[in-house]
């Protein structure tokens, strides 16, 4: 890191760095406090205001499965500040990387070839792992933050023989702002990002989650007075905010002008599994959830007046163009006002698997395996249309060939709207939304369900047997209770046998497991078997249902 400074605040202090070839400053600090002074950096070839990369890391490692690590990358940037006028000039290229340049009065950046303002990316990451006998955990994160060049002055002029390229730059001007390029002017966005990953596993639960979130950082141009951008060839603004408090905005290009949107992404995925197990059954629930959003970040132009003129085509994707006074859009060939598209989607899956012995609803149970799967999908598409409007003036749109307006609005609150072209096409656009749900069920094994008649008879047998116990000492009561128990148990067994015989005839039952009603019948006979008596009359048939699936 190097520093040059003029500390006197009075008088015309001059701070000048001049080289016949290159001037390369990394993390330099240049100050000129003279209010009427001049600060100039001049290179016959290339002038570079760069940034120095700084890194820091930590590592706490117990073993290959238990550790905690982190790293960080930042930048020490160059700064040029003058209380008076500041001039940065290069015979070839002028390059600024996240530089901070300010002037109390005028700021001029001049390059014989290209002016390039690029962003530095600060980043941080962490990685953690912990493994024990009962639990394992892993987590990682990565964050990237964009730092663009910052320019501030009473007035700012950028002039390049070839191209001017601005990436995530911030320019604030008290008065006027002018950008002039012999070839192209390109303003592009950079993206902040954050990524998170986490996983954990225990005996009964596992989780894997990941997410990614982005933030679009476009160039910001603000001025108290007029803003003028003129390109010999093409002029492209992506996710750029251009605002003049009390002046006009004028964009001009010899060829094409494009006002574009940048997509911002947000994604999240979560997978989970929960496991429960007992001596007779097990249950596993597996879920998958994911969401995805792609959001359009558009360009905006706001001024007292707005004039945009392209020698060939003029394209706007969801741009907001608003003026207090007149707004004029002109293209030598085609003028297109269209939408920027955003999308949203979701997917949710759930799978439940039961094995062993589990309830089947009502009075019954199932021995086997049951699988239930549900799926749900959502997809939405929305549009941000271009808006061209004037609060107090007129709106004029002129195209040498085709004027196409798709899903966009043109408004003049107090003035007139004029559209001139060989062909004019106005088309509406609809947002869409769709959702779908699916459910699948599969079950195999033995299912047993007791009807009310069988259950009543079995319960009667049990009650009669209990009554026999209570009647000890009274032979009449014992005989009556024993007969009643035998009658009820016999009827329950006959009911079950009847249904099983019917199922066998149909070929539905290929093996003869003991049903619940048969088991109860056997218990009843063991508890109260008549010692000497003919079997009672056949009981009315009951209806236990025994199915094999």
MOWO-V521199 format. One record per pair of residues at least 12 apart in sequence whose C-alpha atoms are under 8 Angstrom apart, sorted by the first residue. I is the first residue (numbers start at 0). J is the second residue. Records with the same first field share a line. If there is no record, write none. Layout:
BEGIN
I = J + J
END
This chain:
BEGIN
0 = 25 + 26 + 27 + 28
1 = 24 + 25 + 26 + 27 + 28
2 = 27 + 28 + 29
3 = 28 + 29 + 30
4 = 29 + 30 + 31 + 32
5 = 30 + 31 + 32 + 33
6 = 30 + 31 + 32 + 33
7 = 31 + 32 + 33
8 = 32 + 33 + 34
9 = 33 + 34 + 35
10 = 33 + 34 + 35 + 36
11 = 33 + 34 + 35 + 36 + 37
12 = 31 + 32 + 33 + 34 + 35 + 36 + 37
13 = 31 + 33 + 36 + 37 + 38
14 = 31 + 36 + 37 + 38 + 39
15 = 37 + 38 + 39 + 40 + 41
16 = 39 + 40 + 41
17 = 39 + 40 + 41 + 42
18 = 41 + 42 + 43
19 = 42 + 43 + 44
20 = 42 + 43 + 44 + 45
21 = 42 + 43 + 44 + 45 + 46
22 = 40 + 41 + 42 + 45 + 46 + 47
23 = 45 + 46 + 47 + 48 + 49
24 = 47 + 48 + 49 + 77
25 = 48 + 49 + 50 + 51 + 76 + 77
26 = 48 + 49 + 50 + 51 + 75 + 76 + 77 + 78
27 = 48 + 76 + 77 + 78 + 79
28 = 77 + 78 + 79
29 = 78 + 79 + 80
30 = 79 + 80 + 81
31 = 80 + 81 + 82 + 83
32 = 81 + 82 + 83
33 = 81 + 82 + 83
34 = 81 + 82 + 83 + 103
35 = 82 + 83 + 84
36 = 81 + 82 + 83 + 84
37 = 81 + 83 + 84 + 85 + 86
38 = 81 + 83 + 84 + 85 + 86
39 = 85 + 86 + 87 + 88
40 = 86 + 87 + 88
41 = 86 + 87 + 88 + 89
42 = 88 + 89 + 90
43 = 89 + 90 + 91
44 = 89 + 90 + 91 + 92
45 = 89 + 90 + 91 + 92 + 93 + 94
46 = 87 + 88 + 89 + 92 + 93 + 94
47 = 93 + 94 + 95
48 = 77 + 94 + 95 + 96 + 98
49 = 76 + 77 + 94 + 95 + 96 + 97 + 98
50 = 74 + 75 + 76 + 77 + 96 + 97 + 98 + 119
51 = 74 + 75 + 76
52 = 72 + 73 + 74 + 75
53 = 72 + 73 + 74 + 75
54 = 70 + 71 + 72 + 73
55 = 70 + 71 + 72
56 = 68 + 69 + 70 + 71
57 = 69 + 70
64 = 128 + 129 + 130
65 = 127 + 128 + 129 + 130
66 = 126 + 127 + 128 + 129
67 = 125 + 126 + 127 + 128
68 = 125 + 126 + 127
69 = 123 + 124 + 125 + 126
70 = 123 + 124 + 125
71 = 121 + 122 + 123 + 124
72 = 121 + 122 + 123
73 = 120 + 121 + 122
74 = 119 + 121
76 = 96 + 97 + 98 + 99
77 = 97 + 98 + 99
78 = 98 + 99 + 100
79 = 99 + 100 + 101
80 = 99 + 100 + 101 + 102
81 = 101 + 102 + 103
82 = 102 + 103 + 104
83 = 102 + 103 + 104 + 105
84 = 102 + 103 + 104 + 105 + 106
85 = 101 + 102 + 104 + 105 + 106 + 107
86 = 106 + 107 + 108 + 109
87 = 107 + 108 + 109
88 = 107 + 108 + 109 + 110
89 = 109 + 110 + 111
90 = 110 + 111 + 112
91 = 110 + 111 + 112 + 113
92 = 110 + 111 + 112 + 113 + 114 + 115
93 = 108 + 109 + 110 + 113 + 114 + 115
94 = 114 + 115 + 116 + 117
95 = 115 + 116 + 117 + 148
96 = 116 + 117 + 118 + 119 + 147 + 148
97 = 116 + 117 + 118 + 119 + 146 + 147 + 148 + 149
98 = 147 + 148 + 149
99 = 148 + 149 + 150
100 = 149 + 150 + 151
101 = 150 + 151 + 152
102 = 151 + 152 + 153
103 = 152 + 153
104 = 152 + 153 + 154
105 = 152 + 153 + 154 + 155
106 = 151 + 152 + 153 + 154 + 155 + 156
107 = 155 + 156 + 157
108 = 156 + 157 + 158
109 = 157 + 158 + 159
110 = 158 + 159 + 160
111 = 159 + 160 + 161
112 = 159 + 160 + 161 + 162
113 = 159 + 160 + 161 + 162 + 163 + 164
114 = 157 + 158 + 159 + 162 + 163 + 164
115 = 163 + 164 + 165
116 = 147 + 148 + 164 + 165 + 166 + 168
117 = 147 + 148 + 164 + 165 + 166 + 167 + 168
118 = 145 + 146 + 147 + 148 + 166 + 167 + 168 + 189
119 = 145 + 146 + 147
120 = 143 + 144 + 145 + 146
121 = 143 + 144 + 145 + 146
122 = 141 + 142 + 143 + 144
123 = 141 + 142 + 143
124 = 139 + 140 + 141 + 142
125 = 138 + 139 + 140 + 141
126 = 138 + 139 + 140
127 = 139
133 = 201 + 202
134 = 199 + 200 + 201 + 202
135 = 199 + 200 + 201
136 = 197 + 198 + 199 + 200
137 = 197 + 198 + 199
138 = 195 + 196 + 197 + 198
139 = 195 + 196 + 197
140 = 193 + 194 + 195 + 196
141 = 192 + 193 + 194 + 195
142 = 191 + 192 + 193 + 194
143 = 191 + 192 + 193
144 = 190 + 191 + 192
145 = 167 + 189 + 190 + 191 + 216
146 = 167
147 = 166 + 167 + 168 + 169
148 = 167 + 168 + 169
149 = 168 + 169 + 170
150 = 168 + 169 + 170 + 171
151 = 170 + 171 + 172
152 = 171 + 172 + 173
153 = 172 + 173 + 174 + 175
154 = 172 + 173 + 174 + 175 + 176
155 = 172 + 175 + 176 + 177
156 = 176 + 177 + 178
157 = 177 + 178 + 179
158 = 178 + 179 + 180
159 = 179 + 180 + 181
160 = 180 + 181 + 182
161 = 180 + 181 + 182 + 183
162 = 180 + 181 + 182 + 183 + 184 + 185
163 = 178 + 179 + 180 + 183 + 184 + 185
164 = 184 + 185 + 186 + 187
165 = 185 + 186 + 187 + 218
166 = 186 + 187 + 188 + 189 + 217 + 218
167 = 186 + 187 + 188 + 189 + 216 + 217 + 218 + 219
168 = 217 + 218 + 219
169 = 218 + 219 + 220
170 = 218 + 219 + 220 + 221
171 = 220 + 221 + 222
172 = 221 + 222 + 223
173 = 222 + 223 + 224
174 = 222 + 223 + 224 + 225
175 = 222 + 223 + 224 + 225 + 226
176 = 222 + 224 + 225 + 226 + 227
177 = 226 + 227 + 228
178 = 227 + 228 + 229
179 = 228 + 229 + 230
180 = 229 + 230 + 231
181 = 230 + 231 + 232
182 = 230 + 231 + 232 + 233
183 = 230 + 231 + 232 + 233 + 234 + 235
184 = 229 + 230 + 233 + 234 + 235
185 = 234 + 235 + 236
186 = 217 + 218 + 235 + 236 + 237 + 239
187 = 217 + 218 + 236 + 237 + 238 + 239
188 = 215 + 216 + 217 + 218 + 237 + 238 + 239 + 261
189 = 215 + 216 + 217
190 = 213 + 214 + 215 + 216 + 263
191 = 213 + 214 + 215 + 216
192 = 211 + 212 + 213 + 214
193 = 211 + 212 + 213
194 = 209 + 210 + 211 + 212
195 = 208 + 209 + 210 + 211
196 = 208 + 209 + 210
197 = 209
202 = 274
203 = 273 + 274 + 275
204 = 271 + 272 + 273 + 274
205 = 271 + 272 + 273
206 = 269 + 270 + 271 + 272
207 = 269 + 270 + 271
208 = 267 + 268 + 269 + 270
209 = 267 + 268 + 269
210 = 265 + 266 + 267 + 268
211 = 264 + 265 + 266 + 267
212 = 264 + 265 + 266
213 = 263 + 264 + 265
214 = 263 + 264
215 = 238 + 261 + 262 + 263 + 296
216 = 238
217 = 237 + 238 + 239 + 240
218 = 238 + 239 + 240
219 = 239 + 240 + 241
220 = 239 + 240 + 241 + 242
221 = 241 + 242 + 243 + 244
222 = 242 + 243 + 244
223 = 243 + 244 + 245 + 246
224 = 243 + 244 + 245 + 246 + 247
225 = 243 + 245 + 246 + 247 + 248
226 = 243 + 246 + 247 + 248 + 249
227 = 248 + 249 + 250
228 = 249 + 250 + 251
229 = 250 + 251 + 252
230 = 251 + 252 + 253
231 = 252 + 253 + 254
232 = 252 + 253 + 254 + 255
233 = 252 + 253 + 254 + 255 + 256
234 = 251 + 252 + 255 + 256 + 257
235 = 256 + 257 + 258 + 259
236 = 257 + 258 + 259 + 298
237 = 258 + 259 + 260 + 261 + 297 + 298
238 = 258 + 259 + 260 + 261 + 296 + 297 + 298 + 299
239 = 297 + 298 + 299
240 = 298 + 299 + 300
241 = 299 + 300 + 301
242 = 299 + 300 + 301 + 302
243 = 301 + 302 + 303
244 = 302 + 303
245 = 302 + 303
246 = 302 + 303 + 304
247 = 302 + 303 + 304 + 305 + 306
248 = 300 + 301 + 302 + 303 + 304 + 305 + 306
249 = 305 + 306 + 307
250 = 306 + 307 + 308
251 = 307 + 308 + 309
252 = 308 + 309 + 310
253 = 309 + 310 + 311
254 = 309 + 310 + 311 + 312
255 = 309 + 310 + 311 + 312 + 313
256 = 308 + 309 + 312 + 313 + 314
257 = 313 + 314 + 315
258 = 298 + 314 + 315 + 316 + 318
259 = 297 + 298 + 314 + 315 + 316 + 317 + 318
260 = 295 + 296 + 297 + 298 + 316 + 317 + 318 + 339
261 = 295 + 296 + 297
262 = 293 + 294 + 295 + 296 + 341
263 = 292 + 293 + 294 + 295 + 296
264 = 291 + 292 + 293 + 294
265 = 290 + 291 + 292 + 293
266 = 289 + 290 + 291 + 292
267 = 289 + 290 + 291
268 = 287 + 288 + 289 + 290
269 = 287 + 288 + 289
270 = 285 + 286 + 287 + 288
271 = 285 + 286 + 287
272 = 284 + 285 + 286
273 = 285
279 = 355 + 356
280 = 353 + 354 + 355 + 356 + 357
281 = 353 + 354 + 355
282 = 351 + 352 + 353 + 354
283 = 350 + 351 + 352 + 353
284 = 349 + 350 + 351 + 352
285 = 349 + 350 + 351
286 = 347 + 348 + 349 + 350
287 = 346 + 347 + 348 + 349
288 = 345 + 346 + 347 + 348
289 = 345 + 346 + 347
290 = 343 + 344 + 345 + 346
291 = 342 + 343 + 344 + 345
292 = 341 + 342 + 343 + 344
293 = 341 + 342 + 343
294 = 340 + 341 + 342
295 = 339 + 340 + 341 + 383
297 = 316 + 317 + 318 + 319 + 339
298 = 317 + 318 + 319
299 = 318 + 319 + 320
300 = 318 + 319 + 320 + 321
301 = 319 + 320 + 321 + 322
302 = 321 + 322 + 323
303 = 322 + 323 + 324
304 = 322 + 323 + 324 + 325 + 326
305 = 320 + 321 + 322 + 324 + 325 + 326 + 327
306 = 326 + 327 + 328
307 = 327 + 328 + 329
308 = 328 + 329 + 330
309 = 329 + 330 + 331
310 = 330 + 331 + 332
311 = 330 + 331 + 332 + 333
312 = 330 + 331 + 332 + 333 + 334 + 335
313 = 329 + 330 + 333 + 334 + 335
314 = 334 + 335 + 336 + 337
315 = 335 + 336 + 337 + 338 + 385
316 = 336 + 337 + 338 + 339 + 384 + 385
317 = 336 + 337 + 338 + 339 + 383 + 384 + 385 + 386 + 407
318 = 384 + 385 + 386
319 = 385 + 386 + 387
320 = 385 + 386 + 387 + 388
321 = 386 + 387 + 388 + 389 + 390
322 = 388 + 389 + 390 + 392
323 = 389 + 390 + 391 + 392
324 = 389 + 390 + 391 + 392 + 393
325 = 389 + 391 + 392 + 393 + 394 + 395
326 = 387 + 388 + 389 + 392 + 393 + 394 + 395
327 = 394 + 395 + 396
328 = 395 + 396 + 397
329 = 396 + 397 + 398
330 = 397 + 398 + 399
331 = 398 + 399 + 400
332 = 398 + 399 + 400 + 401
333 = 398 + 399 + 400 + 401 + 402 + 403
334 = 397 + 398 + 400 + 401 + 402 + 403
335 = 401 + 402 + 403 + 404 + 405
336 = 384 + 385 + 403 + 404 + 405 + 407
337 = 384 + 385 + 403 + 404 + 405 + 406 + 407
338 = 382 + 383 + 384 + 385 + 405 + 406 + 407
339 = 382 + 383 + 384
340 = 380 + 381 + 382 + 383
341 = 380 + 381 + 382 + 383
342 = 378 + 379 + 380 + 381
343 = 377 + 378 + 379 + 380
344 = 376 + 377 + 378 + 379
345 = 375 + 376 + 377 + 378
346 = 374 + 375 + 376 + 377
347 = 374 + 375 + 376
348 = 372 + 373 + 374 + 375
349 = 372 + 373 + 374
350 = 370 + 371 + 372 + 373
351 = 369 + 370 + 371 + 372
352 = 368 + 369 + 370 + 371
353 = 368 + 369 + 370
354 = 366 + 367 + 368 + 369
355 = 367 + 368
359 = 446
361 = 448
362 = 448 + 449 + 450
363 = 446 + 447 + 448 + 449
364 = 446 + 447 + 448
365 = 444 + 445 + 446 + 447
366 = 444 + 445 + 446
367 = 442 + 443 + 444 + 445
368 = 442 + 443 + 444
369 = 440 + 441 + 442 + 443
370 = 439 + 440 + 441 + 442
371 = 438 + 439 + 440 + 441
372 = 438 + 439 + 440
373 = 436 + 437 + 438 + 439
374 = 436 + 437 + 438
375 = 434 + 435 + 436 + 437
376 = 434 + 435 + 436
377 = 432 + 433 + 434 + 435
378 = 432 + 433 + 434
379 = 430 + 431 + 432 + 433
380 = 430 + 431 + 432
381 = 429 + 430 + 431
382 = 406 + 428 + 429 + 430
384 = 405 + 406 + 407 + 408
385 = 406 + 407 + 408
386 = 407 + 408 + 409 + 410
387 = 408 + 409 + 410
388 = 408 + 409 + 410 + 411 + 412
389 = 410 + 411 + 412 + 413 + 414
390 = 411 + 412 + 413
391 = 411 + 412 + 413 + 414
392 = 411 + 412 + 413 + 414 + 415
393 = 411 + 413 + 414 + 415 + 416 + 417
394 = 409 + 410 + 411 + 414 + 415 + 416 + 417
395 = 416 + 417 + 418
396 = 417 + 418 + 419
397 = 418 + 419 + 420
398 = 419 + 420 + 421
399 = 420 + 421
400 = 420 + 421 + 422
401 = 420 + 421 + 422 + 423 + 424
402 = 419 + 420 + 421 + 422 + 423 + 424
403 = 423 + 424 + 425 + 426
404 = 423 + 424 + 425 + 426
405 = 425 + 426 + 427 + 428
406 = 426 + 427 + 428 + 429
407 = 427
442 = 548
443 = 547 + 548
444 = 547 + 548
445 = 545 + 546 + 547 + 548
446 = 545 + 546 + 547 + 548
447 = 514 + 515 + 544 + 545 + 546
448 = 543 + 544 + 545
449 = 515 + 516 + 542 + 543 + 544
450 = 541 + 542 + 543 + 544
451 = 542
452 = 541 + 542
453 = 491 + 494 + 495 + 516 + 541 + 542 + 543
454 = 516
456 = 487 + 488 + 490 + 491
457 = 487 + 488 + 491 + 516 + 519 + 520 + 523
459 = 484 + 487 + 488
460 = 483 + 484 + 485 + 486 + 487 + 488 + 520 + 523
461 = 484 + 523
462 = 484
463 = 480 + 481 + 483 + 484
464 = 480 + 481 + 484 + 523 + 526 + 527
466 = 480
467 = 480 + 481 + 527
481 = 527 + 528 + 529
482 = 529 + 535
484 = 523 + 524 + 527
485 = 523 + 524 + 527 + 528 + 529 + 534 + 535
486 = 534 + 535 + 536 + 538
487 = 538
488 = 519 + 520 + 523 + 524
489 = 520 + 537 + 538
490 = 537 + 538 + 539 + 540 + 541
491 = 516 + 517 + 520 + 538 + 540 + 541
492 = 516 + 517 + 520
493 = 537 + 538 + 540 + 541
494 = 538 + 539 + 540 + 541 + 542 + 543
495 = 514 + 516 + 517 + 540 + 541 + 542 + 543
497 = 540
498 = 542 + 543 + 544
499 = 545
507 = 546 + 547
508 = 546 + 547
514 = 545
516 = 543
END
